[in-house]
Amino acid sequence: MTTTRKQEFHSPQTEAALFFGLFLKGHSADALRAQIDVPPKLFEKWMRAREYDHDFRKQLRRMYVYRKQVLAIFDSLVMTSQTQNAWH
C-alpha cells in the first residue's frame, strides 16, 4: 500500500510541464499559479482542522510540498521562456 501512495502524484516536473503547456497556449501565468499553489493560510487551516486524522494530515503535507515544487518548476519555465523571448 505504501508503494501505491508514493505513486499517487506525477513527478513535479511532469505536472509543471502540463501547466506550462497551458501557459504556452495563452493561459495567464498568474491564473495558472493560482491553480497550482496552496496558500500558506489555507494549509495552516487544514492542519488545525480537528476532523483530520494524523494520516490525512501527513498526506496534506506531502501534497503541499508537491504543489510548491510544481509551482517553483512552473515559475522557472515561465521565466526562462520570457527571457528567451526577450532576446529574440
N, CA, C and O atoms as a DFTB+ gen file, in Angstrom:
352 C
 N C O
     1  1       0.822      -1.193       0.000
     2  2       0.000       0.000       0.000
     3  2       0.867       1.259       0.000
     4  3       0.493       2.253      -0.622
     5  1       1.993       1.243       0.668
     6  2       2.887       2.389       0.699
     7  2       3.370       2.726      -0.705
     8  3       3.446       3.899      -1.069
     9  1       3.695       1.709      -1.495
    10  2       4.163       1.931      -2.851
    11  2       3.103       2.653      -3.675
    12  3       3.426       3.556      -4.446
    13  1       1.859       2.268      -3.519
    14  2       0.779       2.911      -4.251
    15  2       0.673       4.381      -3.883
    16  3       0.509       5.226      -4.763
    17  1       0.762       4.697      -2.609
    18  2       0.646       6.079      -2.175
    19  2       1.771       6.943      -2.728
    20  3       1.544       8.102      -3.076
    21  1       2.953       6.408      -2.813
    22  2       4.066       7.191      -3.325
    23  2       3.883       7.516      -4.800
    24  3       4.469       8.476      -5.302
    25  1       3.073       6.722      -5.500
    26  2       2.880       6.931      -6.922
    27  2       1.598       7.700      -7.228
    28  3       1.199       7.779      -8.390
    29  1       0.951       8.263      -6.226
    30  2      -0.287       8.990      -6.442
    31  2      -0.074      10.248      -7.274
    32  3      -0.960      10.632      -8.038
    33  1       1.061      10.889      -7.145
    34  2       1.348      12.127      -7.863
    35  2       2.257      11.827      -9.045
    36  3       3.108      10.939      -8.988
    37  1       2.056      12.591     -10.123
    38  2       3.040      12.577     -11.206
    39  2       4.298      13.242     -10.659
    40  3       4.267      13.849      -9.589
    41  1       5.386      13.129     -11.380
    42  2       6.562      13.872     -10.949
    43  2       6.226      15.354     -11.003
    44  3       5.430      15.767     -11.846
    45  1       6.812      16.165     -10.127
    46  2       6.525      17.604     -10.174
    47  2       6.890      18.223     -11.525
    48  3       6.256      19.178     -11.973
    49  1       7.921      17.665     -12.167
    50  2       8.324      18.178     -13.474
    51  2       7.228      17.937     -14.515
    52  3       6.942      18.807     -15.337
    53  1       6.622      16.759     -14.472
    54  2       5.546      16.430     -15.410
    55  2       4.340      17.330     -15.187
    56  3       3.757      17.851     -16.138
    57  1       3.976      17.507     -13.936
    58  2       2.840      18.368     -13.602
    59  2       3.107      19.812     -14.033
    60  3       2.233      20.464     -14.605
    61  1       4.308      20.305     -13.759
    62  2       4.659      21.670     -14.153
    63  2       4.634      21.811     -15.671
    64  3       4.204      22.839     -16.193
    65  1       5.091      20.788     -16.376
    66  2       5.088      20.821     -17.839
    67  2       3.663      20.918     -18.384
    68  3       3.427      21.590     -19.388
    69  1       2.722      20.255     -17.730
    70  2       1.324      20.346     -18.163
    71  2       0.802      21.774     -18.028
    72  3       0.140      22.291     -18.928
    73  1       1.106      22.400     -16.901
    74  2       0.696      23.790     -16.704
    75  2       1.434      24.726     -17.658
    76  3       0.857      25.694     -18.154
    77  1       2.705      24.439     -17.914
    78  2       3.474      25.266     -18.834
    79  2       2.896      25.182     -20.247
    80  3       2.875      26.174     -20.976
    81  1       2.436      24.009     -20.623
    82  2       1.779      23.857     -21.923
    83  2       0.552      24.751     -22.029
    84  3       0.300      25.344     -23.078
    85  1      -0.208      24.848     -20.949
    86  2      -1.361      25.756     -20.937
    87  2      -0.918      27.209     -21.061
    88  3      -1.557      28.011     -21.743
    89  1       0.184      27.534     -20.393
    90  2       0.751      28.884     -20.494
    91  2       1.126      29.194     -21.941
    92  3       0.832      30.279     -22.442
    93  1       1.766      28.254     -22.602
    94  2       2.171      28.459     -23.992
    95  2       0.969      28.605     -24.918
    96  3       1.074      29.208     -25.987
    97  1      -0.164      28.059     -24.513
    98  2      -1.390      28.179     -25.315
    99  2      -2.159      29.456     -25.003
   100  3      -3.250      29.670     -25.531
   101  1      -1.592      30.309     -24.146
   102  2      -2.197      31.607     -23.913
   103  2      -2.870      31.813     -22.570
   104  3      -3.402      32.892     -22.311
   105  1      -2.859      30.808     -21.711
   106  2      -3.434      30.988     -20.382
   107  2      -2.533      31.897     -19.550
   108  3      -1.310      31.872     -19.693
   109  1      -3.128      32.678     -18.705
   110  2      -2.387      33.610     -17.859
   111  2      -1.508      32.861     -16.857
   112  3      -1.953      31.916     -16.206
   113  1      -0.260      33.297     -16.748
   114  2       0.654      32.684     -15.768
   115  2       0.108      32.863     -14.356
   116  3       0.199      31.946     -13.540
   117  1      -0.452      34.020     -14.062
   118  2      -0.996      34.258     -12.721
   119  2      -2.187      33.352     -12.424
   120  3      -2.315      32.834     -11.314
   121  1      -3.048      33.162     -13.405
   122  2      -4.201      32.270     -13.211
   123  2      -3.728      30.832     -12.988
   124  3      -4.277      30.111     -12.155
   125  1      -2.716      30.429     -13.733
   126  2      -2.180      29.074     -13.565
   127  2      -1.497      28.923     -12.209
   128  3      -1.632      27.885     -11.561
   129  1      -0.771      29.941     -11.780
   130  2      -0.144      29.903     -10.454
   131  2      -1.198      29.717      -9.361
   132  3      -0.994      28.972      -8.403
   133  1      -2.312      30.399      -9.522
   134  2      -3.390      30.283      -8.531
   135  2      -3.959      28.869      -8.501
   136  3      -4.383      28.402      -7.444
   137  1      -3.977      28.185      -9.634
   138  2      -4.453      26.809      -9.677
   139  2      -3.446      25.837      -9.075
   140  3      -3.827      24.823      -8.490
   141  1      -2.173      26.146      -9.218
   142  2      -1.117      25.268      -8.715
   143  2      -0.936      25.430      -7.213
   144  3      -0.838      24.444      -6.482
   145  1      -0.893      26.657      -6.762
   146  2      -0.477      26.962      -5.394
   147  2      -1.538      26.619      -4.349
   148  3      -2.738      26.615      -4.620
   149  1      -1.052      26.335      -3.164
   150  2      -1.887      26.224      -1.969
   151  2      -1.387      27.313      -1.029
   152  3      -0.270      27.217      -0.521
   153  1      -2.190      28.349      -0.788
   154  2      -1.741      29.436       0.081
   155  2      -1.417      28.930       1.490
   156  3      -2.117      28.062       2.011
   157  1      -0.364      29.466       2.105
   158  2       0.028      29.014       3.438
   159  2      -1.095      29.112       4.470
   160  3      -1.216      28.243       5.333
   161  1      -1.910      30.154       4.391
   162  2      -3.002      30.292       5.365
   163  2      -4.028      29.168       5.219
   164  3      -4.563      28.685       6.217
   165  1      -4.301      28.753       3.991
   166  2      -5.224      27.640       3.776
   167  2      -4.626      26.346       4.320
   168  3      -5.311      25.556       4.969
   169  1      -3.352      26.145       4.048
   170  2      -2.686      24.943       4.560
   171  2      -2.724      24.916       6.091
   172  3      -3.003      23.877       6.689
   173  1      -2.448      26.044       6.713
   174  2      -2.500      26.124       8.181
   175  2      -3.899      25.805       8.694
   176  3      -4.053      25.133       9.714
   177  1      -4.908      26.283       7.995
   178  2      -6.297      25.990       8.378
   179  2      -6.562      24.488       8.306
   180  3      -7.192      23.920       9.198
   181  1      -6.080      23.853       7.250
   182  2      -6.243      22.404       7.125
   183  2      -5.558      21.675       8.274
   184  3      -6.092      20.706       8.814
   185  1      -4.372      22.150       8.642
   186  2      -3.625      21.474       9.700
   187  2      -4.299      21.631      11.071
   188  3      -4.107      20.797      11.955
   189  1      -5.069      22.672      11.242
   190  2      -5.771      22.894      12.519
   191  2      -7.104      22.166      12.600
   192  3      -7.659      22.010      13.688
   193  1      -7.618      21.723      11.477
   194  2      -8.938      21.084      11.463
   195  2      -8.929      19.819      12.316
   196  3      -8.118      18.919      12.098
   197  1      -9.813      19.760      13.263
   198  2      -9.856      18.635      14.212
   199  2     -10.347      17.343      13.586
   200  3     -10.033      16.257      14.074
   201  1     -11.113      17.450      12.514
   202  2     -11.669      16.226      11.912
   203  2     -10.651      15.448      11.080
   204  3     -10.930      14.326      10.657
   205  1      -9.473      16.030      10.841
   206  2      -8.447      15.341      10.047
   207  2      -7.532      14.538      10.955
   208  3      -6.965      15.066      11.912
   209  1      -7.394      13.254      10.644
   210  2      -6.516      12.408      11.450
   211  2      -5.055      12.560      11.005
   212  3      -4.753      13.242      10.026
   213  1      -4.174      11.913      11.743
   214  2      -2.723      12.029      11.502
   215  2      -2.348      11.620      10.081
   216  3      -1.574      12.318       9.427
   217  1      -2.877      10.512       9.598
   218  2      -2.520      10.041       8.252
   219  2      -2.968      11.017       7.169
   220  3      -2.255      11.247       6.193
   221  1      -4.156      11.586       7.353
   222  2      -4.638      12.547       6.367
   223  2      -3.786      13.817       6.394
   224  3      -3.478      14.381       5.344
   225  1      -3.412      14.261       7.569
   226  2      -2.543      15.444       7.671
   227  2      -1.188      15.184       7.014
   228  3      -0.605      16.067       6.385
   229  1      -0.708      13.973       7.171
   230  2       0.563      13.593       6.546
   231  2       0.438      13.695       5.013
   232  3       1.346      14.185       4.342
   233  1      -0.680      13.234       4.481
   234  2      -0.919      13.338       3.036
   235  2      -1.046      14.803       2.601
   236  3      -0.565      15.187       1.535
   237  1      -1.695      15.607       3.434
   238  2      -1.804      17.038       3.117
   239  2      -0.430      17.699       3.067
   240  3      -0.169      18.535       2.202
   241  1       0.441      17.325       3.992
   242  2       1.813      17.875       3.983
   243  2       2.537      17.494       2.705
   244  3       3.204      18.326       2.091
   245  1       2.404      16.224       2.300
   246  2       3.033      15.752       1.056
   247  2       2.502      16.536      -0.141
   248  3       3.266      16.957      -1.010
   249  1       1.183      16.725      -0.172
   250  2       0.562      17.446      -1.264
   251  2       1.038      18.898      -1.290
   252  3       1.293      19.453      -2.359
   253  1       1.155      19.508      -0.119
   254  2       1.587      20.898      -0.030
   255  2       3.010      21.053      -0.570
   256  3       3.272      21.955      -1.367
   257  1       3.902      20.208      -0.157
   258  2       5.286      20.256      -0.642
   259  2       5.327      20.015      -2.146
   260  3       6.052      20.692      -2.875
   261  1       4.546      19.050      -2.598
   262  2       4.477      18.739      -4.022
   263  2       4.013      19.950      -4.827
   264  3       4.628      20.292      -5.837
   265  1       2.940      20.598      -4.391
   266  2       2.408      21.750      -5.113
   267  2       3.420      22.890      -5.140
   268  3       3.528      23.591      -6.146
   269  1       4.156      23.086      -4.063
   270  2       5.192      24.123      -4.039
   271  2       6.309      23.785      -5.019
   272  3       6.851      24.681      -5.666
   273  1       6.661      22.504      -5.139
   274  2       7.676      22.095      -6.112
   275  2       7.182      22.353      -7.536
   276  3       7.918      22.875      -8.373
   277  1       5.932      21.982      -7.799
   278  2       5.351      22.219      -9.126
   279  2       5.373      23.713      -9.443
   280  3       5.737      24.116     -10.548
   281  1       4.983      24.523      -8.475
   282  2       4.959      25.971      -8.677
   283  2       6.352      26.516      -8.978
   284  3       6.510      27.341      -9.879
   285  1       7.346      26.072      -8.246
   286  2       8.716      26.544      -8.472
   287  2       9.209      26.157      -9.868
   288  3       9.849      26.961     -10.546
   289  1       8.916      24.944     -10.291
   290  2       9.335      24.494     -11.621
   291  2       8.588      25.284     -12.696
   292  3       9.186      25.721     -13.679
   293  1       7.284      25.465     -12.505
   294  2       6.486      26.246     -13.452
   295  2       7.038      27.658     -13.575
   296  3       7.225      28.160     -14.684
   297  1       7.299      28.298     -12.446
   298  2       7.837      29.661     -12.476
   299  2       9.167      29.713     -13.216
   300  3       9.431      30.658     -13.958
   301  1       9.996      28.711     -13.018
   302  2      11.285      28.647     -13.700
   303  2      11.089      28.524     -15.213
   304  3      11.782      29.182     -15.989
   305  1      10.153      27.689     -15.621
   306  2       9.876      27.525     -17.049
   307  2       9.346      28.820     -17.657
   308  3       9.755      29.207     -18.751
   309  1       8.446      29.482     -16.957
   310  2       7.882      30.742     -17.450
   311  2       8.979      31.799     -17.560
   312  3       9.064      32.509     -18.563
   313  1       9.810      31.903     -16.535
   314  2      10.877      32.901     -16.542
   315  2      11.868      32.628     -17.679
   316  3      12.295      33.553     -18.369
   317  1      12.224      31.378     -17.868
   318  2      13.138      31.017     -18.947
   319  2      12.533      31.351     -20.299
   320  3      13.212      31.877     -21.181
   321  1      11.259      31.044     -20.457
   322  2      10.553      31.337     -21.706
   323  2      10.517      32.827     -21.976
   324  3      10.759      33.266     -23.101
   325  1      10.216      33.609     -20.947
   326  2      10.137      35.050     -21.127
   327  2      11.507      35.649     -21.413
   328  3      11.621      36.588     -22.200
   329  1      12.542      35.116     -20.782
   330  2      13.902      35.593     -21.016
   331  2      14.330      35.281     -22.447
   332  3      14.927      36.122     -23.119
   333  1      14.022      34.071     -22.909
   334  2      14.380      33.700     -24.270
   335  2      13.629      34.560     -25.291
   336  3      14.194      34.957     -26.310
   337  1      12.366      34.842     -25.016
   338  2      11.576      35.678     -25.937
   339  2      12.102      37.103     -25.964
   340  3      12.032      37.763     -27.000
   341  1      12.623      37.588     -24.853
   342  2      13.164      38.948     -24.797
   343  2      14.425      39.065     -25.652
   344  3      14.726      40.141     -26.168
   345  1      15.154      37.978     -25.801
   346  2      16.396      38.012     -26.576
   347  2      16.159      37.809     -28.053
   348  3      17.062      38.031     -28.860
   349  1      14.951      37.389     -28.426
   350  2      14.688      37.154     -29.853
   351  2      13.939      38.269     -30.484
   352  3      13.643      38.217     -31.678
